[in-house]
Amino acid sequence: MGVPLFQLKDLVEQHNITVLSSNYALYAEMSRRFIKVLSEFVTPQEQEIYSIDECFLDLTAYASNYDLTAYAHLILDRLLRWLGLPACIGIGRTKTEAKMANHIAKKNSYLKGVCNLVSMDYCSIEGLYQTIEVSEVWGIGRKHTKKLNSLSINTVLDFVCTSPSMIKDQFSIVMHRTSLELQGISCIEIEQNPKSKKQIIASRSFGQKVYSREDLKEAITLYVLDAVSRLRSENLLCGCIICFVQSNPFDSSEPFYNKSVSYALPDSSDNSLLLSKIATSMIDQLYQKNIGFKKCGVILTCLEPKATHIYDLFTDMDKVESSNKLMDSLDDIQNKFGKSKIGLGASMLPDRNWNMSRNKLSPNYFKWDQLMSVK
């Protein structure tokens, strides 16, 4: 859970803590390279991208020919040499067990980044499991943890030793699967084709309070373009757009203001011009005078694959084709020359006073002009 920096000001000064601003471009590029390095050790069908910094690899086909612990160390070595990225690898018979192994690898330095529960003896596993709280199991949240504790199930070992049928009776089928997974019975397969996103969110906090309606429209236009870019990269269409604004919840000098509005499109679209026009008109409904806005954003929802979308009988297909050609041309230009070379007018304005405060931005060493220089 994050906290505003001003609440930690005394702590930062007392311990001389280094503070850095978020560098999302750096994180995204590092994630892309991380996934690419991992893809060289398995086939595409054996890799599941779970999050920006996590990935599942199915090593079943390699177990008979390789020492999996040594294979994992080879992966870690390449990540460190090629990206300078420290990482940990957990090896298990199931995805849940692998997640638990990864947790153990992070917490125990003697394992040198790799925990292989498949080759570990049961006594060692029990010794580790009895020191780990049950809340650390993948998929067990606060609510389930509280109920498990009331049943005297406090550690991972307690959970593993509990009958799966008892877990099924007391909880849900999902918890039953989790119980089976920790006992080595696979219930969650590697997803070769990840499910489509349910929504796409683009939002940032402003560097300073925004009182102007026009500034809000500029910001929302920029966020729409960001969201639609991700929408199009996944070949999806949007059926509904939600815009929201809010003031600073930590500022006691002004009443807190938080409001959102939604708009259902007559037909799903990925046209950034159309969606930005809708979003800017929604700002007129959200705007309030004398409110210092701290954040705004856009949510694209009711998403569906573009390839399977069915247009109704009265759709003007010439307009649809024209829109697709325009968006494809825009994508091609931005991919070749950069997003700053072409875009909507409101998104191209320089020197915005509402830009996110990034005075302590960490360098992006993937850019030529930010490479470290050795003298």
N, C-alpha and C positions, 0 to 999 in steps of 0.2 A: 504494500500500500504506500503510495507516494504522499509526501507532505510538502507544502509550500516552503521555499527556501527561507523566507523571512522567519519562519517558526524555529529554524535551526541556526539562526545567525550567531547566537552566543556559543553554540557547540562548535560551529565552524571556526570561529575566532580562537576559542580555547585550545583546540587541538590542531590548528593550522591545516584544516582539511581542504584539499583541492576540489573545487567545484567546476564541473564541465556541463555545458549545454548539450541537449540531445542533437545528434547528427544523423538524421534519418536516412539521408542518401548514403552515408558510409555504412550504416547497418544493413541496408538493403543490398548493397554491392557485396559486402562481406558474406551475407547469407547466400547470395547467388553463387559465389565462389566456393563456399563451404559445401553446398549441395553438389556442385560440379565435381569437386574432389572426391566426395563419397561415391558418386556415380561411376567412377573409374574402378571401383572394387566390386561392383555387382552389376547385374543387368537392370534395365528400367523396370522390369516386372518384379524385381526383388527390392525395390526402393519405394518407401512411402514418406513423402515430405509431411511431417506432422505439424511443424510450426516454423517460425523464422530461424530458430536455432536448434531444432530437434528433428531427427530423421530416424525412421525404422529401416533396418536392413535385414532381409531374410537370408541367413547364412546356412540354411539347411543343406544346400548342395555342396558346401565347402567343408563341412564337418569331417567328412571321411578322408580328405586329402590335406587338410591344414590343421595346425594347432590354432584354434580360434583365438586364444589369448594372444599368441604371437601375431596373428593376423590383425587383431584389434590394435596392438601396439604399432604395427606398420601403418595403419590408418592414422593414428594419433601423430606419429612421426612426420607423416606427409603434411598433415594439417598445420603442424607447427613450423615445418621448414618452408612450405609454400605460402602460408597465410600469416604465420606468426600467431596462430590462434590456438590457445590451450583448450583442451576438451576432455570429456570423460566418456567412456563406453561401458555400457552394461550388457551382459550377455545372459539370456535366459531361454527357457524352453517355450515361453509365451511372451506376448507383448507386455503384459502386466508384470511378469517376473523380470523382464529386461529393464523396465522402468525402475523397479525396485533395485536391481543390480546397479543401475546408473546412479541412483541416490547413494548407495553404499560406496561406490567408487569416488564420488565427490567428497564424502565425509571421512574417508580413510586414506591418508596419503601413502601408507605403506603399499597400497595396491597399485600405485603409479599410474592411476587414471583408468585402469581396466578391472572390472569385477566380473568374473565368469562363474555364475552360479551353477552352470551345467556341469562343470568339472570339479566344483568345490564339494568337500565331504559334508554330510548332513550335520555333523556336530558343529562344524564351523558356521554353517548356515543358521542353525538354531541359536548359536551364540550371538550372531549379528542381529537376527530377527527380534530377539528378546530385548534389545536395546533401542529399537526403533518404534516410535509411537504409531499406532494404527492409522492416524490421520495422514501419514506419509504415503499410504497406498494410493496408487493412481485411481482416481474416480471416487475416493471417499472424502466427502466434504464435512463441514462442521456439523450439519444436522445428523448425518449418519454416525459421525464420531461420537457425538453425545449419546446416541442410543446404544452404540456398541459399548461405550464405557459403562453405561448402566447395566449392561449384561456381563460386566467384568471382563470385557474384551478390550484390553488397553494397549497391547503391543501387536506388532505384525505376527509374532509367534503365536499369540493367543488366537488371532484371526485364522491363521493357517491350520491350527489344531482344532478349530471349530468345524463341526459337520456342515458341509455345503447345503444339505437339506434343511438344517436348522436356520442357516442364513437365508435360504429361500423363503421359509415360513415367516421369518421375522421382518424381512426386507423385500426388495424387488428382485425381478429376474436379472437385472443388471448387476446387483450385488452378488447374486448367485454365480454369475459368470466370473466376476472378479475373484471370488473364493476359489472357483475351479482353476482359474488361470494361475493363481499363486501355488496351486498344487500340481502345476505342470500340464494341465489339460487345456489345450488351446481352444478358445471360444471367439477370439477376435482376430480375424485374418488381416494380412497385409492388404491395404487398399491400393490396387493398381491404378484405379481411376477414382481419385478423390472426389467426394461429393461437391456439387456446385455450392458456392456461397449463398447464404440466405439474405445477406445484406452487405453493402459496402459503405463504410463511414469515412468521411474526410472532415477533419476538424483540427483547429489549433487555438491555443490561447493567444490573445493579443499582447504585444509588448507593453502597451499602455491602454488606458481606458479609451473606448471609442464612443463618441457622442453623435457622430454624423451618420445620417441615413446612407449617404453615398459611399462612405467608407465601408459600411456593412455590406453594401451591394458589391463593391469591389472584392471584398474578402470572400463572399459567398460564391461569386463567379469563379474565383481561383480554386475554391474547394470543389465546386462542381466539375471543373475540368480535370482535377486530380482524380476524383471518384470515377468519372466517365472513362478516363484513360485506363484505369484498372478494370472497369466493366468490359471495355472493348478487348483488352488483352486476354480476357478469359472467354471471349465470344458469347457474352451474355447480353440480355436486354432487360431494361428496368420498367416495371409496371407502376411504380409509385415512388414519389420523392418526398422526403421529409426534411424540413429546414428547422433549425433551432437556434436560439440565442440565449445567453445568460449573462448576468452581471457577476461581480466578484462575491462569492459566498462568504469570504473572510473579511470583507470591508464593512465595518459596522456603521460607517458614515452614510451609507445609502441602503434603502430597502432592497432585499434580494429579489431579482427578477429572472424568471426562467420560463420560457414559453416555446412551443413548437407548433407547426402547422404541417399538414400533409396534403398532397395532391395526387389523385389517381389518374394516370394518363389514359386517354381514350384507347390508345394502342401502345403496346410496349415499344420502347425506343432506346437507342444508344447514341442519339444525336446530341452532341454537346451544346450546339447552338440552341436547340429547343429546350433542353433541360436547364441551361443557364438562364434563359428568358423566363421560364417558370419560376426558378428559384429567386431571381431578383424581384419578381412581382410579389412573392411570398414575404419578402423582407418588409414590404409596405404594411403587411398585416402584423408583423412582429415588432416593428419599430415603436419605441416609446420615447418621447422627449424627456430630457434631463436624466436619462438613465446612462450610466457609464458601463457600456458592455465590455466584458472581459473575454468572451468566447462566442464563436458561432460555428456552425457546421452543417453538413448535409448528409443525409442517409438515403442511399438508393436501395429499395427493397422490392418485394414481389419479383425476384429475378428468375429468369428462365433462359435456357440455351437458345441462342439465336437460330441455330440450324433446325430446331424443331418447332419454331414459332409458326402458328397458323394465323394468317391475316383473314379478316372477315371479307365478305363478298363485295363490300363497297369501298374497300381500300384502294386508293390511287397508287398502283404499283409503279407508275412512272416517277412519282414523288419519292417513293421508298428507294428506288434504284438511284435516283439523283442524290438522295441523302447519303446512301452508302458510298457512292463514288466520292462525294465531298469529304466524308469522314476518313475514308481510306487515303485520300490525297493528303489530308492534314496529318494523319499518322505517319505517312511516308516521309514527309518533310521534317517533322519533329524527330523521327528516328534517325534521320540522316544528319540534320544540322543542329538538333537540340530543341528543347521545348521553348527556349527563350527567343527563338527566331520567328515564330508565327503563333498566333493565338487570338483570342477575343480581346477587343480594345481594353476593357476594364481590367483584364488580367495582366496587361503589359505595362501598366503605369509604373514608373520608377519612384523611388524614395517614398514608399508607403510608410506613414507614421504608425500604422497598426501592426506592422510585421511582428512576428514572434520575437521576443527578446532572446538573442543568442550571442550575447557579448562574450561568453566563455566557451564558444564552440570549439570542440576538439577538432584537430586537423583531419582532413580526408586524404590519407596517403595514397589513394588510388588516383588522385588528380596530379598532373604534372606540376602545376604551380604550387602544390602543397607538399611535394616530396621533401623529405629531410635532406639538408645539404651538409656534407662532410667537409670540413675545412682543415 
